[in-house]
Amino acid sequence: MRYALLAMTALAGLALTPAASQAACDVTVGLVMELTGPAGQYGQAGAKSVEMAFRDINDAGGVIDGCKLLTDTRDSQSQGNVAVDVAAQLVQVKKVPALIGGIISSVSIPILTSVTGPAKVVQVSPASSSPTLTALGREGKTNGVFFRTITSDALQGVAAAKYALDQGFKKLAIIHVNNDFGVNMVKEFSKAYKAMGGEIISATPYNEKQPSYQAEVTAAMTGSPDGLYLISYPVDGATIARQWISQGGVAKFLLNDGMNSPDFITNVGAKYLDDAYGTSSGTNPTPSTDYFMKNYKEFSGIEPSNPAADRSYDAGAIVGLAIAQAGKAEPAAIKEAINKVLDPKGEVIHAGKDEFAKALKLIKEGKPIKYEGVIGPVSFDQYGDITGPFRLWRIQNGEVTTVGEMTTADVDAIKAKIGN
């Protein structure tokens, strides 16, 4: 009986070995996304985009001898303190070798300063645009582990100022979310807008998730501005815009990138937004862009036009390919591999299973690759930043339409002219 039991145990162990080995081999990447709260729409899209990128890499053969990429997704609830708690669980307890997130700067910054930076774990944000993140890099406070697939507001503020004046906004009131993103966006925009001749009538901060913004709107309307620059997120932004309109504010709006949202348009009412204009971190279309636009909604159930969707896929693809390039799930190796998968001398790789299969083969052969993603070819500077272009858009008949583009060279020329 004893020998029979031993034999059965041995056989059971053999039967479980492949699955157990595969499970141990899989690489889990942490995701901290704003699944709920004011930025919930962006976080849900971002999480799905990363999952799609990982699926494509896994279908192409996986990383590190066929291991699969997995995600462990936590909800920041759009709050910095919650984000730090869940990021600490992922980095300190689960020992993830890399983390993707957050979406908004007020989530990404505390994660970086409290968790990933001290632990020297790679963090890639798809959509946090605050100049504070660049400043932290310059001050040596990031340990070089932070990267983002969106341009800094230090550049986008200049683009928005030029676009506003071109659309006839000579006197603007500003209502902005009272966090790092909102404060910095106002700062960068104001410097450029005033230097080019614009007048800011008022700049009114607001705190998130209030049932009413009557007081803020009343304060902003003083001085008869010819439009409102609303720096917000779709939920609160819709409440503020409705309040502005109901109190008799002129229905002319300048909007930040995150307000490029079908929910915002629906909740405000399309008929009130035909004179709404905005800027976003743009794209240089590639075959990856075409692949993503055709396949994302089927995978996620979310429109690919969601502002966080395209660049979140690229964040996932870059992290996944970097893990393959590193050959091991170790933070330091992944950090060094990030720029290697964007090698300007490498063979161009686009999004999708077939392209990733080609990339994985080249990596195994020791050959360089250059991932050109959904937002176009990018490279990171020493602070983890990318540069333009910027997309210029407006809302008409309930639809967001691209009306132009401003290149990084255009922005640099404006900055040089105004001495910004």
GUPA-278133 format. One record per residue (C-alpha): x, y, z; residue in three letters. Coordinates in steps of 0.02 Angstrom, whole numbers, plus 50000, padded with zeros to 5 digits. Example, Ala and Ser with C-alpha at 12.3 -4.5 7.8 and 13.67 -1.06 7.14 Angstrom:
2
506154977550390Ala;506844994750357Ser;
//
This chain:
420
500005000050000Met;501425011950049Arg;502325009149883Tyr;500705011549787Ala;500395028149874Leu;502175033749838Leu;501995029149655Ala;500345038449642Met;501115053749725Thr;502585053449606Ala;501445051949455Leu;500365066149519Ala;501915076849539Gly;502455073149361Leu;500735077349297Ala;500735094249385Leu;502505099149342Thr;502205107249170Pro;500765118049232Ala;501675122549392Ala;503225126649292Ser;502235137649174Gln;501385146649318Ala;503075150149399Ala;503735156049231Cys;502355168949199Asp;502805187249225Val;501545198049316Thr;501595216749284Val;500685228249404Gly;499345240149339Leu;498735254649444Val;497305262449348Met;495915274649388Glu;494505262149365Leu;493295272849466Thr;493205291249516Gly;493325306449402Pro;494605298149287Ala;493755281149287Gly;493355281649102Gln;495195283749059Tyr;495815270449178Gly;494595257349115Gln;495165260648936Ala;496995260648988Gly;496865243949077Ala;496035235748927Lys;497365242748811Ser;498785235348913Val;497865218648920Glu;497695219048730Met;499555222548707Ala;500005208348824Phe;498795196648735Arg;499625200748569Asp;501365197348640Ile;500785181148722Asn;499955175348560Asp;501595179148471Ala;502525167048584Gly;502715175748750Gly;504265182148838Val;505775173448915Ile;505645156248834Asp;503775157048806Gly;503235163548976Cys;501615173448976Lys;501335191349025Leu;499985193649157Leu;499235209049238Thr;498775212149418Asp;497625227249407Thr;497205238249556Arg;496005252949563Asp;496745269449621Ser;494985276749633Gln;495775292449556Ser;496555296149726Gln;498405297749763Gly;498345290049937Asn;497395274849874Val;498615273349728Ala;500105272849846Val;499305259149951Asp;498915247749804Val;500575251349718Ala;501495246649878Ala;500555230149882Gln;501085226549704Leu;502915231749723Val;503315227049902Gln;502205211749926Val;501915204449752Lys;503645209849694Lys;503095214949520Val;504605219749413Pro;503705234049326Ala;502145244549350Leu;501045253449223Ile;500045268449284Gly;499305279449336Gly;498305289149211Ile;498205306049297Ile;499715315049368Ser;499005316449544Ser;499055297449549Val;500695294349456Ser;501735306749557Ile;501425299349731Pro;501675281749662Ile;503355287249592Leu;503965296849744Thr;503335284549875Ser;503445267449793Val;504255264449623Thr;505645277449635Gly;506325271549803Pro;506125253249751Ala;506955256449581Lys;505505247849492Val;505075253649315Val;503485264049306Gln;502695268949140Val;501245281149139Ser;500185281848982Pro;499405298849014Ala;500155308949157Ser;500735325249081Ser;501255336049229Ser;502925345349214Pro;503245340249395Thr;503725323049331Leu;505105330649224Thr;505675341249371Ala;505795325849482Leu;506915317849351Gly;508025333249340Arg;508185333449529Glu;508755315249529Gly;507235309449627Lys;506605295949508Thr;508135284449498Asn;507825284749311Gly;506385272349323Val;504975283649261Phe;504375284549080Phe;502785291449001Arg;501965289648831Thr;501235307148829Ile;501995324348807Thr;502275335948954Ser;501065350248985Asp;502555361748978Ala;502435359548790Leu;500565356948776Gln;500205373248868Gly;501085382848729Val;500135373348595Ala;498475376648682Ala;498855395248700Ala;499235397348515Lys;497705387348464Tyr;496575397548580Ala;497135414048505Leu;496965407148329Asp;495145402948369Gln;494785420548431Gly;494905417848618Phe;495615434848671Lys;494945435348850Lys;494775418848942Leu;494115413449110Ala;494925397549176Ile;494165384449290Ile;495385370749333His;495485355249441Val;496485359249597Asn;497845346149582Asn;499605345049512Asp;498975342749334Phe;497755357249338Gly;498905369449427Val;500365366049309Asn;499295366649154Met;498665383949204Val;500435389549240Lys;501155383949073Glu;499655389948972Phe;499575406949057Ser;501405411149024Lys;501225407848838Ala;499465415148818Tyr;499905431648902Lys;501545433048806Ala;500575431548643Met;499315444848691Gly;497925435148775Gly;497075441048935Glu;496575429649077Ile;495055436849165Ile;495065424349308Ser;495805407649359Ala;494705397849478Thr;495225381149555Pro;493955367949604Tyr;494005352349711Asn;493425336149634Glu;491775326949655Lys;490705341449716Gln;488825340349684Pro;488815358549625Ser;490075370949559Tyr;488965386349564Gln;490185396349670Ala;491665392649555Glu;490675396749398Val;490025413049474Thr;491805418249516Ala;492435413749343Ala;491095423749252Met;491635440249329Thr;492345451649195Gly;491375445349043Ser;492615433148965Pro;492345427848785Asp;492595409548829Gly;493005396948964Leu;494585386448972Tyr;494005371149066Leu;495415360149132Ile;494525345149204Ser;493975327149185Tyr;492375321449099Pro;491255319049252Val;491625335149346Asp;491925344249182Gly;490165340549122Ala;489435347049285Thr;490455363049273Ile;490035365849089Ala;488165363549121Arg;488275375649268Gln;489205388149159Trp;487885387249023Ile;486405387949144Ser;487125403649225Gln;487235412349057Gly;489065409549015Gly;489515410848832Val;489525393448754Ala;491305394348692Lys;492555382448770Phe;494385378148765Leu;494665360548832Leu;496135350048888Asn;496525333048812Asp;495545322948938Gly;493925331648889Met;493985323448718Asn;492655311448780Ser;490975305248712Pro;490295304848890Asp;490715323148915Phe;489835327848754Ile;488305317548796Thr;488165323948974Asn;488345342248925Val;487315341348766Gly;488065341948592Ala;487105357748545Lys;488075367748675Tyr;489795362148616Leu;489905367348434Asp;491155380748486Asp;492235369248592Ala;494065367248547Tyr;495485357148621Gly;497255350648608Thr;497915333148640Ser;499585324548636Ser;499505318548457Gly;500055304148350Thr;501085301148195Asn;500015287348117Pro;500885270848081Thr;500245253448035Pro;500085251048224Ser;498795265048228Thr;497775256448094Asp;497885239648184Tyr;497325247248349Phe;495885257248277Met;495205241848189Lys;495375229548334Asn;495255238548500Tyr;493375240448515Lys;493075222048479Glu;494305217448616Phe;493765230148746Ser;492015236348706Gly;492735254048720Ile;492945266848581Glu;494755268148523Pro;494605287148526Ser;494655287048717Asn;496125298648758Pro;497055285648861Ala;496785270648750Ala;498095272148611Asp;499555277148721Arg;499125263848851Ser;499315250348719Tyr;501035257248681Asp;501485257748866Ala;501015239248877Gly;501935234748717Ala;503525243748769Ile;503535235748942Val;503165218448871Gly;504505219648737Leu;505735226348865Ala;505445211148975Ile;505795200148824Ala;507345210348784Gln;507955209448964Ala;507765190548965Gly;507285190949148Lys;505935198649256Ala;507105209849355Glu;506785228649374Pro;508565234349336Ala;508655223749178Ala;506955229849118Ile;507455247949147Lys;508995245649038Glu;507975236748904Ala;506645250348883Ile;507655260848762Asn;508355245548675Lys;506645241048604Val;506555258748533Leu;508275257848453Asp;508335270348307Pro;509485258048216Lys;508345243248245Gly;507135234448128Glu;505445243048134Val;504105233348229Ile;502265237748234His;500815232148344Ala;499945215248335Gly;500325196848351Lys;501285194548188Asp;502375209848214Glu;502755204848393Phe;503225187348335Ala;504505195548220Lys;505125206248364Ala;505335191448482Leu;506305181948349Lys;507485196648321Leu;507745198648508Ile;508225180248523Lys;509455182748381Glu;510225197548470Gly;509665209848337Lys;509015227448376Pro;507185232348357Ile;506265248848347Lys;504455248048405Tyr;503385260948315Glu;501745260848407Gly;499975267048398Val;500485284948438Ile;501955283948318Gly;503835282048339Pro;504435288548507Val;506025289348607Ser;506285293748789Phe;507475307148849Asp;508465305649010Gln;506925310549111Tyr;505755297949029Gly;504885311348923Asp;504355310648742Ile;504025325548628Thr;502545330648516Gly;501625332048401Pro;500005339648463Phe;498295336848390Arg;497115351548368Leu;495275346948376Trp;493525353848394Arg;491805347148433Ile;490445348948302Gln;488755340248295Asn;489265329548442Gly;490845323048360Glu;492675326648395Val;493565331448234Thr;495425333948208Thr;495705350648121Val;497585352048125Gly;499245347548203Glu;500635357048289Met;502345349148282Thr;503655349948417Thr;504635361548301Ala;503115373048291Asp;503005373648481Val;504885376748498Asp;504765391048373Ala;503355399148473Ile;504325397148635Lys;505865405248556Ala;504825419748489Lys;503985423848653Ile;505495419848761Gly;504555406448858Asn;
//
